Amino acid sequence: MIEVGDLVQTKVENGSTKGLVTELYEKKHWDTGKLGTSVDWSLAPIRDFAIVLAYDGREHRFLVEDLELVEKK
């Protein structure tokens, strides 16, 4: 389970973003690949998101399921 303060990276192999989780929150998310292009917010599921402070100093917002913990060495 990812928590605030964890060091994480995106699950993308090439060009993954690494950083520190600064906030966790929930909001509605419409996935056009699964739900289609006609958005109906009353049907949109609530999903878990994280704000990640990347090494370059920028903040990024990711779905928690798209992140993984960086292993400690």
C-alpha positions as a Markdown table, in Angstrom:
| # | Residue | x | y | z |
|---|---|---|---|---|
| 1 | Met | 0.0 | 0.0 | 0.0 |
| 2 | Ile | 1.4 | 3.4 | -1.0 |
| 3 | Glu | 1.5 | 6.1 | 1.6 |
| 4 | Val | 2.5 | 9.7 | 1.9 |
| 5 | Gly | 6.3 | 9.9 | 2.1 |
| 6 | Asp | 6.9 | 6.8 | 0.0 |
| 7 | Leu | 9.4 | 6.9 | -2.8 |
| 8 | Val | 7.6 | 5.7 | -6.0 |
| 9 | Gln | 8.0 | 5.3 | -9.7 |
| 10 | Thr | 5.5 | 4.8 | -12.5 |
| 11 | Lys | 5.1 | 1.3 | -13.9 |
| 12 | Val | 6.1 | 2.5 | -17.4 |
| 13 | Glu | 9.4 | 0.9 | -18.4 |
| 14 | Asn | 10.8 | 3.6 | -20.6 |
| 15 | Gly | 10.6 | 7.2 | -19.3 |
| 16 | Ser | 9.2 | 6.3 | -15.8 |
| 17 | Thr | 8.8 | 9.2 | -13.3 |
| 18 | Lys | 10.3 | 8.8 | -9.9 |
| 19 | Gly | 9.5 | 10.9 | -6.9 |
| 20 | Leu | 8.1 | 11.3 | -3.4 |
| 21 | Val | 4.3 | 10.9 | -2.6 |
| 22 | Thr | 3.2 | 14.2 | -1.0 |
| 23 | Glu | -0.6 | 13.7 | -1.0 |
| 24 | Leu | -3.2 | 10.9 | -1.6 |
| 25 | Tyr | -6.8 | 11.7 | -2.6 |
| 26 | Glu | -9.8 | 10.3 | -4.3 |
| 27 | Lys | -11.8 | 11.7 | -7.3 |
| 28 | Lys | -13.9 | 10.5 | -10.1 |
| 29 | His | -12.0 | 9.1 | -13.2 |
| 30 | Trp | -13.4 | 8.4 | -16.6 |
| 31 | Asp | -11.4 | 5.8 | -18.5 |
| 32 | Thr | -12.3 | 6.2 | -22.2 |
| 33 | Gly | -10.7 | 2.8 | -23.0 |
| 34 | Lys | -13.2 | 1.0 | -20.8 |
| 35 | Leu | -16.2 | 3.4 | -20.6 |
| 36 | Gly | -16.2 | 5.0 | -24.0 |
| 37 | Thr | -15.9 | 8.5 | -25.2 |
| 38 | Ser | -19.3 | 9.7 | -24.1 |
| 39 | Val | -18.7 | 10.9 | -20.5 |
| 40 | Asp | -21.4 | 10.5 | -17.9 |
| 41 | Trp | -19.9 | 11.6 | -14.6 |
| 42 | Ser | -22.8 | 10.0 | -12.6 |
| 43 | Leu | -21.3 | 6.6 | -13.8 |
| 44 | Ala | -17.6 | 7.5 | -13.2 |
| 45 | Pro | -16.0 | 5.4 | -10.5 |
| 46 | Ile | -14.1 | 7.0 | -7.6 |
| 47 | Arg | -10.4 | 6.2 | -7.9 |
| 48 | Asp | -7.3 | 6.7 | -5.7 |
| 49 | Phe | -4.7 | 9.3 | -6.9 |
| 50 | Ala | -1.3 | 10.4 | -5.7 |
| 51 | Ile | 0.5 | 13.7 | -6.1 |
| 52 | Val | 4.2 | 12.9 | -6.7 |
| 53 | Leu | 7.0 | 15.5 | -6.3 |
| 54 | Ala | 9.4 | 14.4 | -9.0 |
| 55 | Tyr | 13.2 | 14.7 | -8.9 |
| 56 | Asp | 13.0 | 17.7 | -11.3 |
| 57 | Gly | 10.8 | 19.6 | -8.8 |
| 58 | Arg | 7.5 | 19.3 | -10.7 |
| 59 | Glu | 4.3 | 17.8 | -9.2 |
| 60 | His | 2.5 | 15.1 | -11.1 |
| 61 | Arg | -0.8 | 13.4 | -10.5 |
| 62 | Phe | -1.0 | 9.7 | -11.0 |
| 63 | Leu | -3.5 | 6.9 | -10.4 |
| 64 | Val | -2.2 | 4.9 | -7.4 |
| 65 | Glu | -2.5 | 1.7 | -9.4 |
| 66 | Asp | 0.0 | 3.1 | -12.0 |
| 67 | Leu | 2.7 | 3.5 | -9.3 |
| 68 | Glu | 5.0 | 1.1 | -7.5 |
| 69 | Leu | 7.3 | 1.5 | -4.6 |
| 70 | Val | 11.0 | 2.0 | -5.3 |
| 71 | Glu | 13.0 | -0.8 | -3.6 |
| 72 | Lys | 15.4 | 0.2 | -0.8 |
| 73 | Lys | 19.0 | -0.7 | -1.4 |
